[in-house]
Amino acid sequence: MSDLQKVNEEIAEAVTGGFRKIEDGVVDGYKKIESTVVGAYQSIEDQFVARYLLHEGETVEQAKERLAQEQAARSAEKHE
C-alpha cells in the first residue's frame, strides 16, 4: 500500500471515529431528555389520577386500568 493510501485511511478512520463520538453524544443526550420528560409526565399523570379520578380503595394503577377499559368501551360503542 502506498503512503498516500495509508494516510487516506487514517483520515477516514479519524473522521468516522469523530462522527461516532458525536452521534453517541447526541443519542445519549436525547435519551436522557426523553427519560426525564416521560418520567415527569408520568408523575403528573399519576398525581392527577390520584387527586381527581381515584375511587375509594383503588390504587393509581387500578384507576388507570379502569379508565383505559372505560375508554375502550366508549370507543367500541362509538364504532357500532
Kinemage of the C-alpha trace (Angstrom):
@kinemage 1
@onewidth
@group {chain A} dominant
@subgroup {mainchain}
@vectorlist {calphas} color= white
{ca met a 1} P 0.000 0.000 0.000
{ca ser a 2} L 1.293 3.437 -0.788
{ca asp a 3} L 1.855 6.130 1.814
{ca leu a 4} L -0.975 8.163 0.315
{ca gln a 5} L -3.444 5.308 0.781
{ca lys a 6} L -2.346 4.793 4.401
{ca val a 7} L -2.764 8.487 5.181
{ca asn a 8} L -6.132 8.485 3.419
{ca glu a 9} L -7.300 5.514 5.521
{ca glu a 10} L -6.079 7.170 8.722
{ca ile a 11} L -8.013 10.315 7.869
{ca ala a 12} L -11.130 8.285 7.067
{ca glu a 13} L -10.861 6.416 10.385
{ca ala a 14} L -10.397 9.668 12.309
{ca val a 15} L -13.413 11.272 10.640
{ca thr a 16} L -15.548 8.174 11.165
{ca gly a 17} L -14.471 7.935 14.817
{ca gly a 18} L -15.279 11.592 15.377
{ca phe a 19} L -18.683 11.169 13.782
{ca arg a 20} L -19.428 8.157 16.003
{ca lys a 21} L -18.492 10.116 19.125
{ca ile a 22} L -20.759 12.987 18.123
{ca glu a 23} L -23.556 10.582 17.221
{ca asp a 24} L -23.239 8.754 20.547
{ca gly a 25} L -23.276 12.056 22.439
{ca val a 26} L -26.384 13.276 20.645
{ca val a 27} L -28.224 9.976 21.094
{ca asp a 28} L -27.276 9.765 24.782
{ca gly a 29} L -28.393 13.352 25.320
{ca tyr a 30} L -31.708 12.693 23.600
{ca lys a 31} L -32.299 9.561 25.674
{ca lys a 32} L -31.651 11.480 28.904
{ca ile a 33} L -34.038 14.249 27.886
{ca glu a 34} L -36.672 11.759 26.779
{ca ser a 35} L -36.377 9.813 30.024
{ca thr a 36} L -36.699 12.984 32.092
{ca val a 37} L -39.707 14.262 30.155
{ca val a 38} L -41.511 10.925 30.177
{ca gly a 39} L -40.825 10.480 33.884
{ca ala a 40} L -42.139 13.959 34.659
{ca tyr a 41} L -45.261 13.362 32.557
{ca gln a 42} L -45.951 10.047 34.285
{ca ser a 43} L -45.541 11.690 37.682
{ca ile a 44} L -48.002 14.461 36.784
{ca glu a 45} L -50.416 11.918 35.315
{ca asp a 46} L -50.269 9.794 38.477
{ca gln a 47} L -50.882 12.850 40.649
{ca phe a 48} L -53.861 13.902 38.516
{ca val a 49} L -55.381 10.424 38.616
{ca ala a 50} L -54.810 10.195 42.372
{ca arg a 51} L -56.368 13.575 43.007
{ca tyr a 52} L -59.356 13.621 40.635
{ca leu a 53} L -60.138 10.156 39.256
{ca leu a 54} L -59.385 7.678 42.041
{ca his a 55} L -62.269 5.730 43.553
{ca glu a 56} L -62.110 4.876 47.230
{ca gly a 57} L -59.911 1.845 47.968
{ca glu a 58} L -58.384 1.926 44.490
{ca thr a 59} L -54.697 2.328 43.637
{ca val a 60} L -53.479 4.682 40.934
{ca glu a 61} L -52.624 1.719 38.697
{ca gln a 62} L -56.064 0.197 39.202
{ca ala a 63} L -57.665 3.541 38.379
{ca lys a 64} L -55.600 3.812 35.186
{ca glu a 65} L -56.670 0.309 34.155
{ca arg a 66} L -60.323 1.123 34.889
{ca leu a 67} L -60.093 4.348 32.900
{ca ala a 68} L -58.480 2.543 29.962
{ca gln a 69} L -61.270 -0.054 29.988
{ca glu a 70} L -63.917 2.670 30.127
{ca gln a 71} L -62.270 4.464 27.212
{ca ala a 72} L -62.110 1.235 25.194
{ca ala a 73} L -65.797 0.617 25.883
{ca arg a 74} L -66.688 4.155 24.753
{ca ser a 75} L -64.631 3.708 21.584
{ca ala a 76} L -66.321 0.387 20.841
{ca glu a 77} L -69.776 1.943 21.322
{ca lys a 78} L -68.843 4.827 19.059
{ca his a 79} L -67.833 2.475 16.228
{ca glu a 80} L -71.014 0.399 16.437
